[in-house]
Amino acid sequence: MKIRHYGWMSANSKISVDEVKWLVWIMLGWTFWLASGYAPQTKKLTAPMKCIECGGEMRVTEVTYRSLGSLGVRPEHGQTFYDSG
C-alpha cells in the first residue's frame, strides 16, 4: 500500500513542521518565542497602575481571550491564562 502526502507533508515541501506549528500557534493567538524562552522588552516597564480608591498597586491576575467565537469555541470555555505572581 502506498500512502501519498500532499501539501506541507509531501517530501519536496519547502515548509518545515516547526513552521506549521508556528502558524497554528499564531492562528490560535498563542505566543511563540524563538529559542530564548522569554520575549525581550524594548522599553523599561512603567510603574504599576494604582487603584483610584485606595492607591494600592494593581497587578494582572487573569487574562481571558474572548475572541475565539469565530473559531467555534464558546467564550465561557475560552482560553484562560493566569498570572504566575
ZAMAR-314236 format. One record per atom (N, C-alpha, C, O, CB): residue in three letters; x negated, y, z. Coordinates in steps of 0.1 Angstrom, whole numbers, padded with zeros to 4 digits, always signed. Glycine has a CB too. Layout:
BEGIN
ALAXYZ...
This chain:
BEGIN
MET-0008-0012+0000MET+0000+0000+0000MET-0009+0012+0000MET-0019+0013+0007MET+0010+0000+0012LYS-0006+0022-0008LYS-0013+0034-0009LYS-0005+0046-0003LYS+0007+0048-0007LYS-0017+0037-0024ILE-0011+0053+0005ILE-0005+0065+0011ILE-0011+0077+0005ILE-0023+0079+0004ILE-0006+0065+0027ARG-0002+0086+0001ARG-0007+0099-0005ARG-0004+0111+0004ARG+0007+0111+0009ARG-0001+0101-0019HIS-0013+0119+0005HIS-0011+0131+0013HIS-0011+0143+0004HIS-0020+0145-0004HIS-0022+0133+0024TYR-0002+0152+0005TYR-0001+0164-0003TYR-0003+0176+0006TYR+0000+0175+0018TYR+0013+0165-0011GLY-0007+0187+0001GLY-0008+0199+0008GLY-0021+0199+0016GLY-0031+0195+0011GLY+0004+0201+0018TRP-0021+0204+0029TRP-0033+0205+0037TRP-0039+0192+0041TRP-0050+0191+0045TRP-0030+0213+0049MET-0031+0181+0040MET-0036+0168+0044MET-0043+0161+0032MET-0050+0150+0034MET-0025+0159+0048SER-0043+0166+0020SER-0050+0160+0009SER-0065+0160+0010SER-0070+0169+0017SER-0045+0166-0004ALA-0072+0151+0004ALA-0086+0150+0005ALA-0094+0163+0000ALA-0104+0166+0005ALA-0091+0138-0002ASN-0088+0169-0010ASN-0095+0181-0016ASN-0089+0194-0011ASN-0091+0204-0017ASN-0095+0180-0031SER-0082+0194+0000SER-0077+0206+0006SER-0088+0215+0012SER-0097+0209+0018SER-0066+0203+0016LYS-0087+0228+0010LYS-0097+0237+0015LYS-0094+0242+0029LYS-0102+0248+0035LYS-0099+0249+0006ILE-0082+0239+0034ILE-0079+0243+0048ILE-0081+0232+0058ILE-0078+0220+0055ILE-0064+0248+0048SER-0087+0236+0069SER-0090+0226+0079SER-0079+0224+0089SER-0070+0232+0089SER-0103+0229+0087VAL-0080+0213+0097VAL-0070+0211+0107VAL-0070+0222+0117VAL-0059+0226+0122VAL-0072+0197+0114ASP-0081+0227+0121ASP-0082+0239+0130ASP-0075+0251+0125ASP-0068+0258+0133ASP-0097+0242+0133GLU-0076+0253+0112GLU-0068+0265+0106GLU-0053+0263+0107GLU-0046+0272+0109GLU-0073+0267+0092VAL-0049+0250+0105VAL-0035+0247+0106VAL-0030+0249+0120VAL-0019+0255+0122VAL-0032+0233+0101LYS-0038+0245+0130LYS-0034+0247+0144LYS-0033+0261+0147LYS-0024+0266+0154LYS-0045+0240+0153TRP-0043+0269+0142TRP-0043+0284+0144TRP-0030+0290+0138TRP-0024+0298+0145TRP-0055+0290+0138LEU-0026+0286+0126LEU-0014+0292+0120LEU-0002+0288+0128LEU+0007+0296+0129LEU-0013+0287+0106VAL-0001+0276+0133VAL+0011+0272+0141VAL+0011+0280+0154VAL+0022+0284+0158VAL+0010+0256+0145TRP-0001+0282+0161TRP-0001+0289+0173TRP+0004+0304+0170TRP+0011+0309+0179TRP-0015+0290+0179ILE-0001+0310+0159ILE+0003+0323+0156ILE+0018+0324+0154ILE+0025+0333+0159ILE-0004+0329+0144MET+0024+0314+0147MET+0038+0314+0144MET+0046+0313+0157MET+0057+0319+0158MET+0042+0302+0134LEU+0041+0305+0166LEU+0048+0303+0179LEU+0046+0315+0189LEU+0053+0315+0199LEU+0044+0290+0185GLY+0037+0324+0185GLY+0035+0335+0194GLY+0025+0332+0205GLY+0024+0340+0214GLY+0048+0340+0200TRP+0018+0321+0204TRP+0008+0318+0214TRP-0005+0326+0211TRP-0007+0331+0200TRP+0005+0303+0215THR-0014+0327+0221THR-0026+0334+0219THR-0037+0323+0216THR-0037+0313+0221THR-0030+0342+0232PHE-0046+0327+0206PHE-0056+0318+0202PHE-0070+0325+0204PHE-0072+0335+0197PHE-0054+0313+0188TRP-0078+0321+0212TRP-0092+0327+0214TRP-0102+0317+0208TRP-0101+0305+0210TRP-0095+0329+0229LEU-0111+0323+0200LEU-0121+0315+0194LEU-0133+0313+0203LEU-0140+0323+0206LEU-0126+0322+0181ALA-0135+0301+0208ALA-0147+0297+0215ALA-0150+0303+0228ALA-0155+0297+0237ALA-0158+0298+0206SER-0147+0316+0230SER-0151+0323+0242SER-0143+0320+0254SER-0148+0320+0266SER-0151+0338+0240GLY-0130+0316+0253GLY-0122+0313+0264GLY-0115+0325+0270GLY-0106+0324+0278GLY-0130+0307+0275TYR-0118+0337+0266TYR-0111+0349+0270TYR-0112+0360+0259TYR-0121+0360+0251TYR-0118+0355+0284ALA-0102+0369+0260ALA-0102+0380+0250ALA-0109+0392+0255ALA-0106+0397+0266ALA-0087+0383+0246PRO-0120+0396+0248PRO-0127+0408+0254PRO-0119+0420+0253PRO-0111+0422+0243PRO-0140+0410+0246GLN-0120+0429+0263GLN-0113+0441+0263GLN-0121+0453+0257GLN-0133+0454+0260GLN-0109+0445+0278THR-0115+0460+0248THR-0122+0471+0242THR-0123+0483+0251THR-0133+0491+0250THR-0115+0475+0228LYS-0113+0485+0259LYS-0112+0497+0268LYS-0112+0491+0282LYS-0108+0480+0285LYS-0100+0506+0266LYS-0117+0499+0292LYS-0115+0495+0306LYS-0101+0495+0309LYS-0093+0503+0304LYS-0123+0505+0315LEU-0097+0486+0318LEU-0083+0486+0323LEU-0080+0498+0331LEU-0088+0503+0339LEU-0080+0473+0331THR-0068+0503+0329THR-0064+0515+0337THR-0059+0511+0351THR-0058+0499+0354THR-0052+0523+0329ALA-0057+0521+0359ALA-0052+0518+0372ALA-0039+0511+0372ALA-0031+0514+0363ALA-0052+0531+0381PRO-0036+0502+0381PRO-0022+0496+0380PRO-0011+0505+0382PRO-0013+0516+0389PRO-0022+0485+0391MET+0001+0502+0377MET+0012+0511+0379MET+0016+0511+0393MET+0014+0501+0401MET+0024+0505+0370LYS+0022+0522+0397LYS+0027+0524+0411LYS+0042+0524+0411LYS+0048+0529+0402LYS+0021+0537+0417CYS+0047+0519+0422CYS+0062+0519+0424CYS+0066+0534+0427CYS+0060+0541+0435CYS+0066+0510+0436ILE+0077+0538+0421ILE+0082+0551+0422ILE+0087+0553+0437ILE+0086+0564+0442ILE+0093+0554+0412GLU+0093+0543+0442GLU+0100+0545+0456GLU+0090+0544+0467GLU+0090+0553+0476GLU+0110+0534+0458CYS+0081+0534+0467CYS+0072+0532+0479CYS+0058+0535+0476CYS+0050+0537+0485CYS+0073+0518+0483GLY+0054+0536+0463GLY+0040+0540+0460GLY+0030+0528+0459GLY+0018+0530+0457GLY+0035+0550+0469GLY+0036+0516+0462GLY+0027+0504+0461GLY+0023+0500+0447GLY+0030+0503+0438GLY+0035+0492+0468GLU+0012+0493+0446GLU+0007+0488+0433GLU+0016+0477+0428GLU+0021+0468+0435GLU-0007+0483+0434MET+0019+0478+0415MET+0028+0468+0409MET+0019+0459+0400MET+0009+0463+0395MET+0039+0474+0400ARG+0022+0446+0399ARG+0015+0436+0391ARG+0025+0427+0384ARG+0036+0425+0388ARG+0005+0428+0399VAL+0020+0422+0372VAL+0029+0413+0364VAL+0029+0400+0371VAL+0019+0394+0374VAL+0023+0413+0350THR+0041+0395+0373THR+0043+0381+0378THR+0049+0371+0368THR+0047+0359+0370THR+0051+0381+0391GLU+0055+0376+0358GLU+0061+0368+0348GLU+0063+0375+0335GLU+0068+0387+0335GLU+0075+0362+0353VAL+0060+0369+0324VAL+0062+0374+0310VAL+0070+0364+0303VAL+0065+0352+0301VAL+0049+0378+0303THR+0082+0367+0298THR+0090+0358+0291THR+0093+0363+0277THR+0097+0375+0275THR+0104+0355+0298TYR+0091+0354+0267TYR+0093+0358+0253TYR+0107+0354+0250TYR+0110+0342+0250TYR+0083+0352+0244ARG+0116+0364+0247ARG+0130+0361+0244ARG+0133+0361+0229ARG+0144+0360+0225ARG+0139+0371+0251SER+0123+0363+0220SER+0125+0364+0206SER+0124+0351+0199SER+0122+0351+0187SER+0115+0374+0200LEU+0126+0340+0206LEU+0124+0327+0200LEU+0137+0322+0194LEU+0138+0311+0189LEU+0119+0317+0210GLY+0148+0330+0195GLY+0161+0326+0189GLY+0161+0323+0174GLY+0168+0315+0170GLY+0171+0337+0192SER+0152+0330+0167SER+0151+0328+0153SER+0145+0314+0150SER+0146+0309+0139SER+0143+0339+0146LEU+0138+0309+0160LEU+0132+0295+0158LEU+0141+0284+0163LEU+0137+0273+0162LEU+0118+0295+0165GLY+0153+0288+0167GLY+0162+0278+0172GLY+0161+0274+0187GLY+0167+0265+0192GLY+0161+0265+0164VAL+0152+0282+0194VAL+0150+0280+0208VAL+0160+0289+0216VAL+0159+0301+0213VAL+0136+0282+0213ARG+0168+0284+0224ARG+0177+0293+0232ARG+0169+0301+0242ARG+0160+0296+0248ARG+0188+0284+0239PRO+0173+0314+0244PRO+0165+0322+0253PRO+0163+0317+0267PRO+0153+0319+0273PRO+0171+0336+0254GLU+0173+0310+0272GLU+0172+0305+0286GLU+0162+0294+0287GLU+0158+0290+0298GLU+0186+0301+0291HIS+0158+0288+0275HIS+0148+0277+0275HIS+0135+0282+0269HIS+0127+0274+0264HIS+0153+0265+0268GLY+0133+0295+0268GLY+0122+0301+0261GLY+0109+0299+0269GLY+0109+0293+0280GLY+0124+0316+0260GLN+0098+0302+0263GLN+0085+0300+0269GLN+0083+0310+0281GLN+0086+0322+0279GLN+0074+0301+0259THR+0079+0306+0292THR+0076+0314+0303THR+0062+0313+0307THR+0057+0302+0309THR+0086+0311+0315PHE+0055+0324+0309PHE+0041+0324+0313PHE+0040+0331+0327PHE+0045+0342+0328PHE+0032+0331+0303TYR+0034+0324+0336TYR+0033+0330+0350TYR+0019+0336+0352TYR+0009+0330+0347TYR+0037+0320+0360ASP+0018+0346+0360ASP+0006+0352+0363ASP-0002+0343+0373ASP+0004+0338+0382ASP+0008+0367+0369SER-0015+0342+0371SER-0023+0334+0380SER-0026+0340+0393SER-0030+0334+0403SER-0035+0329+0373GLY-0023+0353+0394GLY-0027+0361+0406GLY-0016+0361+0416GLY-0016+0366+0426GLY-0031+0375+0404
